[in-house]
Amino acid sequence: MSEGIAAIQSRMAVLQSQFTRLTPASSASGQQFAAQLTAERQKAAAAGTTSAPPSTPTAGTSGTATTSGTTPGATGTSAANGTSATTATEKAHDHSKVIGGGDRITPTMKKVIENVDAKFGPFPTIGAWRADGGMPGSDHPTGKAADFMISTGGKMPSGAKLKEGWEVANYVKEHADELGIKYIIFAQHIWSPSRASEGWRLMEDRGSVTQNHFDHVHISVER
Ligand SMILES: [Zn+2]
């Protein structure tokens, strides 16, 4: 790849000494040397210009890595390898805040939350157990339901967010057996294993964005 500045400079020194031993004006080889020396100087100047900006951060990075390396903990690794750290951050994202989680939900519900959150989170919030499920027969008061919020404040999600909601809903639908799913509701559509052949069924209009499940994916589990 590119030559080091030191190598170019030492070759320049050699050329310089050869050049000074000749008579430039009367010698063809002297002119050749002069031209070569000029070329080398330009090359050195170019190398100096291009390598100077990267050399500063490189020195800083290696310095950071050395310092961090002596410090216990994983910080040094992150600092030394920005690419891996970024990738790790993207994958090992924060857990969503679960409202009404813990021992108020069933092990099956807990597993669904962990699975979906790891794959699609973080969500604005995940609302699981609550005393008032909002309607008779709700699975929220028994700890067998969770709402994965797609948007907040009762606002209709953007097209991109709706697409994300469908990705969650369809993922859970595809894995309904292993996740122990009873039914899924999203965007005014419901799907249940007991009526799987009917696909996503349109529900009645309940009036609001939240009541029609446009701002959250509702998931109920069997036990
Ligand atoms: Zn719900």
Residues whose N, C-alpha, C, O or C-beta is under 5 A from the ligand:
A	BS01	ZN	A146 D147 H218
